[in-house]
Amino acid sequence: MKDPASAPWERALGLRVLLWMSVVCALFSGLSALVQVGLEYRLRTREAEQSLQLIERSHLGGLENSLWAFELELTRAQMEGVLKMPHVAQVELITTTGERWALGVAPRRERELVRRFPLRHGDTLLGELVVRASLEDAYAHLWRHVALNLAGNAFVICFTAAALLLVFRRLVTRRIERLAASTRTLGLEALDRPLVAVPVRIQDELDALAVALDEMRKGLLDGFRGLSQAQDEIRGLNGDLTQANEALREAKERAETASRAKSAFLARMSHELMTPLNQIVLGTDLVAETLATSDPAAFQDLRRVREAAFTLKEMINDTLDLVDLDSGTVTLQLVDLNPTALLSPLQERLRPWLATSGNRFRLDLAPELDRVHLDPGRTRQILAKLLHNACKFTRNGEIHLSLQPDGDGVRFAVRDSGPGIPAESLHRLFEAFSQADEGLTRAYDGSGLGLALSHHLARIMGGRIEVESEVGRGSCFTLHLPGARPSGP
Amino acid sequence: MAFGALAHAERPMRVLFVHPRNVDGFWEDVSSAMGEAARQLGIHLEVETAPRWPTERLPQVERWLTGAHRPDYLITTTNRLMGAQEIALAERLGVPVFLVNAGMLERDRSQAGAPRERHKGWLGEMLPDEARAGRELAEALLEEARRRRLLGGNLPVEMLALGGQEVTSSGVGRNQGLLAFVEGQSEVRLPQVVPSHYNPDLARSRVRPMLRRYPEARMLWCASDQVALAAWESASQEGRSLILGGINWHPAAIQAVQQGRMTATVGGHVLEGAFALVLLFDHHHGVDFASEGTVWRTRMLVLNRRNVDRLAPLLVTRSWHRLDFRALSRVKNPALRRHDFSLAPFLGRAR
């Protein structure tokens, strides 16, 4: 990098400005000279043309008369008269009777103005007068004029440039150099010292620049001071943040440990509950066989016990499933199968629920859907929950299951004609241990785990469950399973 | 005047003839014819050429009229508008004047009036009928064209003309005669009359471009013989054969008519000076022609193939001695009732 203090002529602003100014002036001068040449040329040409027009007006009639009368001497004298007109260099007469006379010398072809005048007497064409006006004088005059003009302009430009250079040096460049020198010494360590070139009173743009630079120095000084304080504060904050992060990490580890312990506990407890429960069910069945005919009233009581035990068993299964889902150990078994094959086992399970609730069942399968691609076990699990719920909450009504194509997937809809769900309860429907109406929970047994489990399963399968319901008019739960239509044949 | 005649009975009658500067020998011919007439009539004739410039002319004429040989009569020509002043001068000096050949232009005529009106000393004038000459020359050319069977086509035959000097009475008159003749003719077309100023050199240079401008022209009417001869040369060089004619009875032109190069030459006014001498001779001897008229017009004669061979021997050589001028004088021939200067019979009586 060059030392800015060296090579003074290279960085001389005044000299460069003047150089440019001289170039521009020279260009303008050349341009104006060209325009002048053009105008002068037009003027001279017009003069020559006027001379030719004058010939037409003043000489042609006489020439025609003398030529008509074969007054050849007179004709020649008249041609000499034409030759004496301004700018005329040559006069040539070509008669229709074969004569050809020329007076004067033809100018150079590119510097001549030629006018041809037909000479007539009445209808008779007598000949043609060719007058050549010379523009040689005009050209000579033009070049003299242009040369003088350019020389004059060059002198004026040089003189003005020299004078301006002195003025510019005094008014601008010398002050800029001082300002530059002062700014060059301005470092971090010198920010607290004012610039030497700052004027007392602003007189022009350079004064304003010096003042602005000094204000910038002050601004920088303030900025640096503020920056140091901020740096200290940031360092303190960083320490706090590290401590907080550490605490958070520990809390997370504790939470995960607690969750794992909860899952392990739930799993172990469920297994522990399942064994006595199975024995209760088995025992109840054995007693029921003997009481069925001997004591019908006791049999009915025993049947209610068995149903309660079954409900409990179902709740425990649901709880185990939820625990599996939470721990992320559930895997899907995707297969292609016929919708009828999918739904037949469900209908078997549905029959006792329908008999108990007194509901009619209707199944609608879209005829174009001959195969579906999904996990049949999990799908049946969801649909069984939905159908079981429908049976539980609907008495002597209708349960309707339909299967329809839905884009690249399918849509199962379970519709009932039950009491419906209030709108304010819909958003809590898929939370675990929640039923729409606490009253209903008591009227209809159930843990409230079923919909939460179904919701989790549907999401694992990439789908979702939507519910529409109106109090007094029934509900409709729709399971959407995208991608459940086989892509191949 | 009768006294004057008696007073000079012992010495011969003296006449001064002043003519303009000679251009083509015409005035020499006039002078030689006058000399023969003077010889035959016993007149002492002095012939002088007038100075070129008008301002010199009057003082010179005055010197001639007041000198030791003061003439009894002055025969002169008008020139450059000096006619009226010269007549006045002669009258002042008591010398009777007779004008020949060149008449006064209109402006002078209105100043001077007719002979013997304002100026009693202006006895008379004898001028050629120029218009008639111009017309008769045109007629002769047309007759030749007819003879050569050039007429009768769909278009009129073109005739060109080399006119005389527009500022002389002869030039004006001859041109007028030509134009008057052509105007009434459907067989002839005259596209242009080109001035020749009676200058053969000028005529020579103009004929060539004229013929190129009018390639169909077959006839050329010339205001003088010299012009016609020069025109013939140029036309020949151009390879053109023209029906050509002039005025003046120039010897070379008469020969050209004989040889068939020219069709006609009109003339006879060369004898006007001689005829004027006859009139003044009679006046001097007591027979004044005023009763017959003071203004005489010479009807010129056309020389063409019909009469040229007969008259050429007389006219080419200017053999005026073969003419009998005394036979024209009423003093010499008291039986004559009138002066008759008709050319054809006069020339026909040549010895």
Interface residues (C-beta under 8 A of the other chain):
Chain A: W68 A69 F70 E71 L72 T95 T96 T97 G98 E99 T124 L126
Chain B: Q192 V194 P195 S205 R206 R208 P209 M210 R212 R213
